[in-house]
Amino acid sequence: MLRSAVTITTLCIAIVGTGIFAAGGYLKSKTWAETASVDQPLFAEISTTSTQGLPTAASSTAKLSLPILVYHIVRPSYPSDDAAVRRIAVTPQTFDEEMSYLGNAGYHIVSFNDLEDHFRNGTPLPPHPVILSFDDGWSDQFTYAFPILTAHRYTATFFVFTNAVGGQGFLSWDELKSLVAAGMTIGSHSESHPFLTHVVSTDALWNEIDGSKQILERRLGISVNEFAYPFGAYDPAVITMVQRAGYRSARGDFFSGDQEGDRLYALSAMNAPTTTASFEQRFPIR
């Protein structure tokens, strides 16, 4: 098992409300293929705050309080972990405590599909809904997070970028198939994890967005309906292409506290708190 040592080349801290999002490693317009010699780079997220001129979904304009939690690293902590890693890494014990707390505190785990159906068709949601998601497709998510999710009978969406599948430290196709068989959802995180807003070629952008969808659907035998923007970066052109590719929703990273029916392709999300105390503070008992 790869020890999942993380190399940080750049650190960017984005302040969102009272939360701090760490964005470390490869904050230039590099693809995974260009950095693949590094054991495990950190593909962290940058909050996206622009709301001007975004294409809207054909759906309700209603608002809904529904946090979307984003996990990247779930594994034991190592002495070599630096501050940037510690800002987004969650130990298996903490992850288990967070999952237990959600149920005990009155929250209900729902899927992106549930959220989409709520806004498009008026399908009701349970009280205090929460969505769980994982980015990048690290193999540690399968080793440590997946058994905990299964034990709690929770579902989650795993966003993977297809060029990395089967690579050292990343989920394999067989592991992705096991996740699907257990009721988890697989979403696209592009082909090579670039800043999509920096991709100049229309054909290259289409390959990142639609090509990754086609690969996942062909290899896994499923429909892939959700997209997560690499680094949380999107603009109107990117959103339009995500819609054209047939995705039903797309997740950003800026956490507003609410989801809006006419912004299904710019869903807000938050990096999961990394301590049980901070998690409980963010999610008070209902």
Residue, then its C-alpha position, 0 to 999 in steps of 0.5 A: m500500500l502506498r504510504s500516500a506521501v503528499t508533495i506540496t509545491t504551492l500553498c494558497i489559502a482561500i478564506v470563505g466565510t469563517g472557513i479556511f480552504a487549503a489549496g496546495g500543489y500544482l496551482k499552475s495550469k498543469t495536468w496530472a500527466e505532467t506531474a505524474s512522477v510525483d508520488q502524490p501531489l495535492f489537488a486542492e481546491i480554490s473557492t469560486t465566488s463569481t456568480q455573474g453571467l453563469p448559464t442556469a439550469a432549467s429548474s426551480t429558483a428555490k433555495l435549499s440549505l444543503p451542505i455538500l461536504v468534500y473530502h480529499i485525504v482520509r488516512p492515518s496522519y504521518p509525521s511528514d504531513d505538513a500544514a497544507v496537508r493537515r488542513i484537508a486530511v482526515t484520519p479514519q477515526t475522525f471520519d468515523e466520528e463525523m459520520s456517527y455524529l451526522g446521524n446522531a445529530g439529526y442529519h440525513i445523507v442524500s445524493f446529488n441525484d436526490l438534489e437534482d430531482h428535488f429542484r427539477n421535479g419537486t421530489p421531497l428531501p428528508p429534513h437536514p439533508v447533507i451530501l458526501s463527496f470525495d475528490d481525485g480518486w485516491s486509493d486511500q479513500f477506498t481503503y479507509a473511507f469506504p468501509i466506514l461509509t458501508a458500516h454507517r450505510y451511507t452513500a457518497t459520490f466519488f469524483v475521479f479524473t480518468n487519466a489517474v485511474g489505475g495509477q500508483g496511489f489512485l483507485s483502480w477500475d476494479e475498486l471503482k466497480s466495487l464502489v458502484a456495486a456497493g451503491m456509491t456514485i462515480g462522478s467525473h473530475s475531468e480527464s487530467h485535472p487541469f484548470l478548465t478555465h485555462v484550457v484554450s482549445t475547445d476540443a481539448l476542453w470537450n475531451e476533459i469534460d465529455g471524454s472523461k464521462q464517456i470513459l467512465e461510462r464505458r469502463l464501469g457500465i453506468s451513467v455518469n451524471e455529476f461533474a466536479y470542477p478541478f480546483g473549483a474553477y469554472d466560467p460560463a463557457v465551461i458550464t455551458m460545455v458541462q451542460r452540453a455533455g449531458y451532466r445533470s449537475a456540477r459542483g464548485d467549491f465556494f460554500s454559500g450555505d444554500q443550494e439554488g435551483d437555478r445554479l445546479y451547475a454551480l453547486s456550492a460545497m465545503n471542505a470537510p472539517t478535519t477535527t470532530a470538534s470543528f465538525e460538530q460546531r459546523f453541524p449543530i444538533r437538530 
